[in-house]
């Protein structure tokens, strides 16, 4: 190589020698101080993700986290605990149905020099792969709580009444219905429609399609004694979306004392249809009627209203 090249390299190395020497010295001192400090032990958990082919699914319970017991300088371990690690991805996409044993090693976690992996828990997991199977099963509504005194639940309905569930073959074969996560009916004084949350994640299953809607029909234990007409239907819609209501006003039957009705402020009586999280389209919804506490709702006519978002 030309002499000029080595001269430039030497010039770079020797320029500001004092500053460079001090920087290197400080770095070495800090490094040895950290390595020479008293070791501590911590536990670091890493998430686990099993990757399967599109026609197979994990049929047994697999830990969602693996624990690594680490020992080393406190400063290093704190940095390891604070960082966000990617999951340990177990790729079994090329495997066939059956049992697979996957073992974990110290190199499943990245640690700096000076940090040791003392133990791993568990050291291995068993993965059972089975073909995916689908089954259409009815939805069972689960409720929790008690409606207020003077009201009762006459019935519950689900639309659609069945859902298509997919999961491991052995689990699907024993599934004859799927329950909703318990719906709270405390303080419920009128017929209400809710989107059902299906309790199937814990079973390692999923469902296809849109979530079903559950309508809880609530009625007073006493008959209605008054009728209120022309109750406004207010639609809560996404910003920038236009609304058309087929039934802009409804009639409600209520149970109340004569004095309470005389004092009733009609501006506080209205029905609400909440479509804030919906896109453009046509919807048939149960309106939620706003009433004072001393006025009990008996019936809404019609029970559902047709709304178009465009």
C-alpha positions as CSV (number, residue, x, y, z in Angstrom):
1,X,0.0,0.0,0.0
2,X,1.2,3.6,-0.5
3,X,3.1,5.2,2.3
4,X,0.5,8.0,2.4
5,X,-2.2,5.6,3.5
6,X,-0.3,4.4,6.6
7,X,0.6,8.0,7.4
8,X,-3.1,9.0,7.4
9,X,-3.9,6.0,9.7
10,X,-1.1,7.0,12.1
11,X,-2.3,10.6,12.1
12,X,-5.9,9.5,13.0
13,X,-4.6,7.3,15.8
14,X,-2.3,9.9,17.2
15,X,-4.5,12.9,17.0
16,X,-5.9,13.9,20.4
17,X,-4.1,11.0,22.0
18,X,-4.8,12.3,25.5
19,X,-8.5,12.5,25.1
20,X,-8.7,9.0,23.4
21,X,-6.6,7.4,26.1
22,X,-8.7,8.9,28.9
23,X,-11.9,7.7,27.1
24,X,-10.6,4.2,26.8
25,X,-9.4,4.2,30.4
26,X,-12.8,5.3,31.7
27,X,-14.6,2.7,29.6
28,X,-12.3,-0.1,31.0
29,X,-12.7,1.2,34.5
30,X,-16.5,1.2,34.2
31,X,-16.5,-2.2,32.6
32,X,-14.4,-3.7,35.4
33,X,-16.4,-2.0,38.1
34,X,-19.6,-3.4,36.7
35,X,-18.1,-6.9,36.3
36,X,-16.5,-6.7,39.7
37,X,-19.7,-5.7,41.5
38,X,-21.7,-8.2,43.6
39,X,-23.8,-10.5,41.4
40,X,-27.6,-10.7,42.0
41,X,-30.2,-13.1,40.7
42,X,-33.4,-12.2,38.8
43,X,-36.1,-14.0,36.8
44,X,-36.8,-12.9,33.2
45,X,-39.9,-14.3,31.4
46,X,-40.1,-14.5,27.6
47,X,-43.4,-15.1,25.8
48,X,-43.8,-18.2,23.6
49,X,-45.4,-18.4,20.2
50,X,-46.1,-21.6,18.4
51,X,-46.3,-21.3,14.6
52,X,-48.3,-24.1,12.9
53,X,-49.5,-24.8,9.4
54,X,-52.9,-23.6,8.3
55,X,-54.5,-27.0,8.7
56,X,-53.1,-28.0,12.1
57,X,-53.6,-26.5,15.6
58,X,-52.1,-27.0,19.0
59,X,-54.4,-29.4,20.9
60,X,-52.9,-29.2,24.4
61,X,-52.2,-26.5,27.0
62,X,-48.8,-24.9,26.2
63,X,-47.1,-22.4,28.6
64,X,-47.4,-18.9,27.2
65,X,-44.1,-17.8,29.0
66,X,-40.7,-19.4,29.8
67,X,-38.8,-18.3,32.9
68,X,-35.0,-17.8,32.8
69,X,-33.2,-17.4,36.1
70,X,-30.2,-15.1,35.5
71,X,-27.2,-14.1,37.6
72,X,-24.9,-11.2,37.0
73,X,-24.1,-7.5,37.7
74,X,-27.2,-5.6,38.9
75,X,-26.8,-2.9,36.1
76,X,-26.8,-5.6,33.4
77,X,-29.8,-7.4,34.9
78,X,-31.8,-4.2,35.2
79,X,-31.3,-3.5,31.5
80,X,-32.4,-7.1,30.7
81,X,-35.6,-6.8,32.8
82,X,-36.5,-3.4,31.3
83,X,-36.0,-4.4,27.7
84,X,-38.9,-5.8,25.6
85,X,-37.9,-9.1,24.0
86,X,-39.4,-10.8,21.0
87,X,-41.2,-14.1,21.8
88,X,-39.5,-17.4,21.4
89,X,-41.0,-18.6,18.2
90,X,-41.4,-22.4,17.9
91,X,-41.9,-23.1,14.2
92,X,-43.7,-26.5,13.7
93,X,-45.3,-25.5,10.4
94,X,-43.7,-28.4,8.6
95,X,-44.6,-31.0,11.3
96,X,-47.3,-33.7,11.0
97,X,-50.1,-34.4,13.5
98,X,-48.8,-35.9,16.7
99,X,-46.6,-35.1,19.7
100,X,-43.5,-32.9,19.5
101,X,-41.0,-32.1,22.3
102,X,-39.4,-28.7,22.2
103,X,-36.4,-28.0,24.5
104,X,-35.2,-24.6,25.7
105,X,-31.6,-23.6,26.0
106,X,-29.6,-20.7,27.4
107,X,-29.2,-19.3,23.9
108,X,-33.0,-18.7,23.7
109,X,-32.3,-15.5,25.6
110,X,-29.8,-12.9,24.7
111,X,-27.6,-11.9,27.6
112,X,-24.3,-9.8,27.7
113,X,-20.9,-11.1,28.8
114,X,-20.9,-11.4,32.6
115,X,-24.5,-12.6,32.9
116,X,-25.2,-16.4,33.3
117,X,-28.3,-18.4,32.8
118,X,-28.8,-20.4,36.0
119,X,-31.9,-22.3,35.1
120,X,-34.9,-22.5,32.7
121,X,-38.4,-23.3,33.7
122,X,-39.8,-25.4,32.0
123,X,-36.8,-26.9,30.2
124,X,-39.0,-28.5,27.6
125,X,-42.7,-28.5,26.5
126,X,-44.8,-31.0,24.8
127,X,-46.8,-29.8,21.8
128,X,-49.7,-31.9,20.5
129,X,-50.7,-31.1,16.9
130,X,-54.1,-32.1,15.5
131,X,-56.1,-31.3,12.4
132,X,-58.4,-28.3,12.6
133,X,-62.1,-29.2,12.7
134,X,-65.2,-27.0,12.4
135,X,-68.6,-27.4,14.1
136,X,-71.7,-25.3,14.3
137,X,-73.1,-25.2,17.8
138,X,-75.8,-23.2,19.7
139,X,-74.9,-20.2,21.8
140,X,-75.9,-20.4,25.5
141,X,-76.5,-17.0,27.3
142,X,-74.9,-16.7,30.8
143,X,-76.1,-14.0,33.1
144,X,-74.8,-12.6,36.4
145,X,-76.4,-10.3,38.9
146,X,-80.1,-9.5,39.7
147,X,-82.3,-7.0,38.0
148,X,-83.8,-4.3,40.3
149,X,-86.9,-5.0,42.4
150,X,-90.1,-4.6,40.4
151,X,-88.5,-6.0,37.2
152,X,-87.9,-9.4,35.8
153,X,-86.1,-11.0,32.8
154,X,-88.8,-12.6,30.6
155,X,-86.4,-14.2,28.1
156,X,-83.1,-13.9,26.3
157,X,-82.6,-14.3,22.6
158,X,-79.5,-14.7,20.5
159,X,-79.1,-13.7,16.9
160,X,-77.7,-15.7,15.1
161,X,-78.5,-18.6,17.6
162,X,-75.5,-20.6,16.4
163,X,-71.9,-20.0,15.7
164,X,-69.3,-21.9,13.7
165,X,-66.4,-22.9,16.0
166,X,-63.0,-24.2,14.9
167,X,-60.3,-25.9,17.0
168,X,-58.5,-29.1,17.6
169,X,-60.3,-32.2,16.5
170,X,-60.5,-33.9,19.9
171,X,-61.8,-30.7,21.6
172,X,-64.4,-29.9,18.9
173,X,-65.8,-33.5,19.1
174,X,-66.8,-32.9,22.7
175,X,-68.3,-29.4,22.1
176,X,-72.1,-29.2,21.9
177,X,-72.7,-25.6,22.9
178,X,-70.7,-22.4,23.6
179,X,-71.4,-20.1,26.4
180,X,-71.1,-16.3,26.5
181,X,-69.0,-14.5,29.1
182,X,-71.5,-13.8,31.9
183,X,-73.5,-10.6,31.1
184,X,-74.1,-8.3,34.1
185,X,-77.9,-7.6,34.5
186,X,-77.5,-5.5,37.7
187,X,-79.5,-2.2,37.4
188,X,-81.1,-3.4,34.1
189,X,-84.6,-1.9,33.9
190,X,-85.4,-2.3,30.2
191,X,-84.8,-4.6,27.3
192,X,-81.2,-4.4,26.2
193,X,-79.1,-5.7,23.3
194,X,-75.5,-6.5,23.8
195,X,-72.7,-8.0,21.6
196,X,-71.9,-11.4,23.0
197,X,-68.4,-12.3,24.0
198,X,-67.9,-16.1,23.6
199,X,-66.1,-18.0,26.3
200,X,-63.9,-20.2,24.1
201,X,-60.4,-18.7,24.2
202,X,-59.6,-20.7,27.3
203,X,-60.6,-23.8,25.3
204,X,-58.1,-23.0,22.6
205,X,-60.8,-22.4,20.0
206,X,-62.0,-19.6,17.8
207,X,-65.2,-18.8,16.0
208,X,-65.8,-17.7,12.4
209,X,-68.0,-14.7,11.5
210,X,-69.3,-11.8,13.4
211,X,-70.1,-12.0,17.2
212,X,-73.8,-12.8,17.9
213,X,-76.0,-10.3,19.6
214,X,-77.9,-11.1,22.8
215,X,-81.2,-9.4,23.6
216,X,-82.2,-9.5,27.3
217,X,-85.9,-8.9,27.5
218,X,-86.7,-7.0,30.8
219,X,-90.2,-6.1,31.9
220,X,-91.8,-4.7,35.1
221,X,-93.6,-7.1,37.3
222,X,-96.5,-4.7,37.3
223,X,-98.5,-3.7,34.2
224,X,-98.2,-0.4,32.5
225,X,-100.6,2.4,33.4
226,X,-99.4,5.2,31.1
227,X,-98.5,5.7,27.5
228,X,-95.9,8.2,26.3
229,X,-96.1,8.9,22.5
230,X,-93.6,10.6,20.1
231,X,-90.5,9.7,22.0
232,X,-87.5,10.9,20.0
233,X,-85.0,8.3,18.8
234,X,-81.4,9.7,18.9
235,X,-78.7,7.9,16.9
236,X,-75.1,8.1,18.0
237,X,-73.1,7.7,14.7
238,X,-69.5,8.1,13.6
239,X,-68.3,11.6,12.7
240,X,-69.0,12.5,9.1
241,X,-71.7,9.8,8.6
242,X,-75.3,10.7,7.7
243,X,-78.2,9.0,9.5
244,X,-81.7,8.0,8.3
245,X,-84.1,6.5,10.9
246,X,-87.2,4.7,9.7
247,X,-88.9,5.2,13.1
248,X,-87.7,8.6,14.3
249,X,-90.3,8.5,17.1
250,X,-91.5,5.6,19.2
251,X,-94.2,5.0,21.8
252,X,-93.4,3.7,25.3
253,X,-95.6,2.1,27.9
254,X,-94.6,3.0,31.5
255,X,-95.5,2.3,35.1
256,X,-95.5,5.4,37.3
257,X,-97.5,7.5,39.7
258,X,-99.8,10.2,38.5
259,X,-97.8,12.9,40.4
260,X,-94.5,11.6,38.9
261,X,-95.9,12.0,35.4
262,X,-97.2,15.5,36.1
263,X,-93.6,16.5,37.1
264,X,-92.1,14.6,34.1
265,X,-89.8,16.8,31.9
266,X,-90.3,15.5,28.4
267,X,-86.9,16.7,27.4
268,X,-85.4,13.9,29.6
269,X,-87.4,11.2,27.9
270,X,-85.7,9.9,24.7
271,X,-84.4,6.8,23.1
272,X,-80.8,6.2,22.1
273,X,-79.3,3.9,19.4
274,X,-75.5,3.7,19.7
275,X,-73.8,3.0,16.4
276,X,-70.6,4.9,17.0
277,X,-68.4,1.9,16.3
278,X,-70.3,0.8,13.2
279,X,-69.6,1.5,9.5
280,X,-71.9,2.5,6.7
281,X,-74.8,0.1,6.3
282,X,-78.3,-0.8,7.6
283,X,-79.0,-1.8,11.2
284,X,-81.9,-3.1,13.2
285,X,-81.3,-2.1,16.8
286,X,-83.1,-2.1,20.2
287,X,-83.4,1.5,21.4
288,X,-82.3,2.3,24.9
289,X,-84.9,4.5,26.6
290,X,-83.8,7.2,29.0
291,X,-86.3,7.7,31.9
292,X,-86.3,9.2,35.4
293,X,-85.7,6.5,38.1
294,X,-89.2,6.7,39.4
295,X,-90.7,5.8,36.0
296,X,-90.5,2.2,35.0
297,X,-90.4,1.1,31.4
298,X,-92.8,-1.7,30.5
299,X,-92.7,-1.8,26.7
300,X,-91.3,-0.1,23.6
301,X,-93.4,0.1,20.5
302,X,-91.8,-0.9,18.1
303,X,-89.2,-3.0,20.0
304,X,-86.5,-2.4,17.3
305,X,-85.8,0.5,14.9
306,X,-84.3,0.5,11.5
307,X,-81.3,2.8,11.0
308,X,-79.3,3.5,7.9
309,X,-75.8,5.0,8.0
310,X,-74.6,6.5,4.7
